[in-house]
Amino acid sequence: MKKLICTIGLGIFCLATTQAQFTLDGQFRPRTEYRNGFGSIIPDAADPGFAISTRARLNAGLKTENFNVFLSIQDVLVWGENRQILPDDQNDSFAVFEAWAELNLGSGWSTKLGRQVLSYDDQRILGGLDWAQQGRNHDAAMIKYGKDKFKMDFAFAFNQDFDNPTGFQSVGTAYNTTGFFSYKTMQMLHLSQKWDSFSGSALLMNNGFQNFDDEGAADGLNNLFTAGVHLKYNKGSFGAAANAYFQSGERQGGLEVKGASLLGLDVSYMASSKVGLGAGVEFISGNDGETAGETGAFFPLYGTNHKFNGLMDYFYVGNHANSVGLTDVHLSANFKLGEKGGLMAKVLNFSGAEELPSGEKSLGTELDLVYSQGFKGFALKVGYSHLFPSDGMYELKGVAEADAASSQNWAWAMLIIKPKFFTTAEK
């Protein structure tokens, strides 16, 4: 142990005396949740869920003139998941969240290689999904360019899931990981430009999903192409943001996608230094069910979907992938409470972009409340959400209204601590 401590101390001393900046920090984030209709209608005969989960994350970064290296390891634990004196982790969640190196190539060019977060714009299509304790990452290689207010990122990936003890197999490249739009190949181009009060970006992305024949042998790829733009305007007290994305190609399993789209518009207004108001609408195309093997349903593939369409995650969070789509009309208000406090209130009305088999479109209304309070060294967030389902929501989720609990709600509290263990001065 003494040798280990001496080695670590010597390493830190060497870093402190070289032309590099080393940072060691972390995150401790326990969250308590009461789920009585989170994600789907809960039947009256079912008991609500209640549990505490924790994210524990340790980050180490090294920044030099020619390269940056970053490593993030984490564990996601649910209180009580391991029996007493169990020698291993029951949920096997300890993992490398990020591990990448970025090399400075000069003249605005760089390359970033490894496991990394891909997060752009408002995170509608690509986001870090920080709400989820495990987060979201990608194993990719990226070429980056930046000059003045223009940026370009081009990323590509080729994924495998070898279980060979050597970590490699010499025959075949079949990718057997499926679900949640896990891709075998990916090519992504993101372009962005900023002006005084306006910014715009364009996204082009192709995802290749492993296809298998009737005998289970690898048989090429199903390619799904997503393209769109994100526009943002801010001047004085007024702000606006718009999204327009389109999808075509094939999903996993060969389901053909035609004419799928996502269109959104949000406006904001600062009524005072302590009150901000917002309004918006989002349309996501759905499947009309008229043609077998074909869909017009859009899916926001790798975004921070918890951020959109209500915090109770009724849509596009492991669900609603090939359904009736969604029209989301919402109003919000943000109140500043003291120097470090705030309250967010949001009302969302949901309806299907396509009709349900009964002819219904109306799905219901959701109310979201989030209180945030910062303290010295940590922060606390508390939330409450309530769903007021209409007839269409019961049909969509497959629970008869007579069998559903009279109240559909969700409450949570989360503590966020981000300790900084060690930082050398930038040289």
Secondary structure as GFF3:
##gff-version 3
##sequence-region A 1 427
A	DSSP	alpha_helix	2	16	.	.	.	ID=ss1
A	DSSP	beta_strand	20	36	.	.	.	ID=ss2
A	DSSP	beta_strand	49	64	.	.	.	ID=ss3
A	DSSP	beta_strand	67	78	.	.	.	ID=ss4
A	DSSP	beta_strand	95	106	.	.	.	ID=ss5
A	DSSP	beta_strand	109	116	.	.	.	ID=ss6
A	DSSP	beta_strand	138	147	.	.	.	ID=ss7
A	DSSP	beta_strand	150	158	.	.	.	ID=ss8
A	DSSP	beta_strand	185	194	.	.	.	ID=ss9
A	DSSP	beta_strand	198	212	.	.	.	ID=ss10
A	DSSP	beta_strand	218	235	.	.	.	ID=ss11
A	DSSP	beta_strand	238	250	.	.	.	ID=ss12
A	DSSP	three_ten_helix	252	254	.	.	.	ID=ss13
A	DSSP	beta_strand	256	270	.	.	.	ID=ss14
A	DSSP	beta_strand	275	284	.	.	.	ID=ss15
A	DSSP	beta_strand	294	295	.	.	.	ID=ss16
A	DSSP	three_ten_helix	305	307	.	.	.	ID=ss17
A	DSSP	beta_strand	326	337	.	.	.	ID=ss18
A	DSSP	beta_strand	341	351	.	.	.	ID=ss19
A	DSSP	beta_strand	362	375	.	.	.	ID=ss20
A	DSSP	beta_strand	378	389	.	.	.	ID=ss21
A	DSSP	alpha_helix	391	397	.	.	.	ID=ss22
A	DSSP	three_ten_helix	401	403	.	.	.	ID=ss23
A	DSSP	beta_strand	408	417	.	.	.	ID=ss24
A	DSSP	beta_strand	420	423	.	.	.	ID=ss25
###
